[in-house]
Amino acid sequence: MEYNIVTLPEYRGVGLKWEGAYAEVSTLKETIYHMKDRAKELEEAVDRNLQLGLSYHLRPDGFTHYSVYEVNKSQQIPAGMIEIIIPELTYLHVYHERGRDIGETYTQIYSWFKEINYKPYKDERKYYDELPIKHERYPADRDLSDPHFDILIPVVKR
């Protein structure tokens, strides 16, 4: 497994928001599946084959998750959906391969932060996780029982 440092421009996401405790995380899958089904409502989606999962650890017992698609500025917000603007950020990028344990992938990411000249980015809000913000990009052809996806952790130089 290797990592890269990449900078991505600002973008706009539209989709569904979930907030809950770790004990309720099974209900998050329902939100993700529901958003995948509603993707056809996003006429201005940049890529309907790339679903985004944006997690923010803003509570001690859980997190807030946005299941969205990147959209153009002209996209209207369908009923029941929300908009989130992601500013230009620099990320630690890791590709999680099929057949690997997701927990092991994140353990490796935690370890890398001890070795590299970057630290996880935090905005002014209070966070409750060593990796406070996690962005994941899921291809449409993923196997939900053995997924492959990109992990993007916002970072700043130490």
C-alpha positions in Angstrom: 0.0 0.0 0.0 1.3 3.4 -0.9 0.2 7.0 -0.2 0.4 10.2 -2.1 -0.2 13.8 -1.2 -2.6 15.5 -3.6 -4.4 18.9 -3.7 -8.0 18.9 -5.0 -9.9 22.0 -6.0 -13.1 23.2 -4.2 -16.2 21.2 -5.2 -19.9 21.0 -4.5 -21.6 17.9 -3.3 -25.3 17.2 -3.1 -26.8 14.2 -1.4 -28.0 12.9 2.0 -26.7 13.6 5.5 -26.6 11.0 8.3 -25.6 11.7 11.9 -25.4 9.1 14.6 -23.6 7.1 17.2 -21.2 4.3 16.4 -23.9 2.0 17.8 -26.3 3.2 15.1 -23.8 2.9 12.2 -25.8 0.0 10.6 -28.4 2.6 9.6 -25.7 4.6 7.7 -25.7 1.8 5.0 -29.3 2.5 4.4 -28.5 6.2 3.7 -25.7 5.3 1.4 -27.9 2.8 -0.6 -30.7 5.3 -0.7 -28.4 8.0 -2.1 -27.1 5.6 -4.7 -30.7 5.0 -5.8 -31.4 8.7 -5.9 -28.3 9.6 -7.9 -30.4 9.8 -11.1 -32.0 12.9 -9.7 -28.7 14.7 -10.0 -28.8 15.8 -13.6 -25.7 17.9 -13.2 -23.6 15.2 -11.5 -19.9 15.3 -12.5 -19.7 11.5 -12.3 -22.6 9.3 -11.3 -20.2 6.4 -11.1 -18.4 7.9 -8.1 -20.3 8.2 -4.8 -18.6 10.2 -2.1 -18.7 9.5 1.6 -17.6 12.5 3.7 -17.2 11.8 7.5 -16.7 14.3 10.2 -16.1 13.1 13.7 -17.9 16.0 15.5 -19.4 14.0 18.4 -17.7 11.8 21.1 -20.0 8.8 20.4 -20.2 9.0 16.6 -19.9 11.1 13.5 -21.7 13.0 10.8 -21.6 11.5 7.3 -22.5 13.0 3.9 -23.3 10.6 1.1 -23.1 12.8 -1.9 -22.1 13.1 -5.6 -20.0 16.0 -6.9 -22.2 18.3 -9.0 -21.9 21.3 -11.1 -22.9 24.7 -9.8 -26.2 24.7 -11.8 -27.5 21.6 -10.0 -30.7 22.3 -8.1 -31.0 20.6 -4.6 -33.7 17.9 -4.8 -36.2 17.5 -2.0 -34.7 16.0 1.1 -31.1 16.4 0.0 -28.5 18.8 1.2 -25.6 20.7 -0.3 -22.0 20.7 1.1 -19.1 22.8 -0.3 -15.7 21.2 0.1 -12.9 23.8 0.0 -9.7 23.2 -1.9 -7.7 20.9 0.4 -4.5 18.9 0.4 -5.0 15.2 1.2 -3.2 12.1 2.1 -4.5 9.7 -0.6 -4.6 6.0 -0.1 -6.2 3.3 -2.3 -8.0 0.6 -0.3 -7.8 -2.6 -2.4 -10.2 -5.5 -2.5 -9.3 -8.3 -0.2 -7.7 -6.0 2.4 -9.2 -5.4 5.8 -10.5 -1.8 6.1 -9.4 -1.5 9.7 -5.9 -2.5 8.7 -5.8 0.1 6.0 -6.8 2.8 8.5 -4.3 1.5 11.1 -1.6 1.9 8.4 -2.8 5.5 7.8 -2.5 6.3 11.5 1.1 4.9 11.4 2.0 7.0 8.4 1.2 10.2 10.2 4.1 9.4 12.6 6.5 9.2 9.6 5.4 12.0 7.3 5.7 15.8 7.5 1.9 16.2 7.6 -0.8 16.1 10.2 -4.6 15.7 9.9 -6.3 19.0 9.0 -8.9 20.4 11.4 -11.1 23.4 11.0 -12.4 25.5 13.9 -14.8 22.8 15.1 -14.1 20.3 17.9 -13.3 16.8 16.7 -13.3 13.5 18.5 -11.0 11.3 16.4 -7.3 11.2 15.5 -8.4 11.3 11.8 -11.1 14.0 12.3 -12.2 14.1 8.6 -12.3 11.2 6.3 -13.4 11.4 2.6 -13.9 8.2 0.7 -14.7 7.8 -3.0 -16.6 4.7 -4.0 -16.8 3.4 -7.6 -20.2 2.2 -8.7 -18.9 -1.3 -9.4 -17.7 -1.9 -5.8 -18.5 -5.1 -4.1 -20.1 -4.1 -0.9 -18.9 -7.2 0.9 -15.3 -6.6 -0.2 -15.0 -3.0 -1.4 -12.3 -1.1 -3.1 -12.2 2.7 -2.8 -10.0 5.8 -2.4 -9.4 7.3 1.0 -8.6 11.0 1.3 -7.6 12.5 4.6 -7.3 16.3 4.6 -3.8 17.3 5.8 -1.6 20.3 6.6 2.2 20.5 7.0 3.6 20.1 10.5 
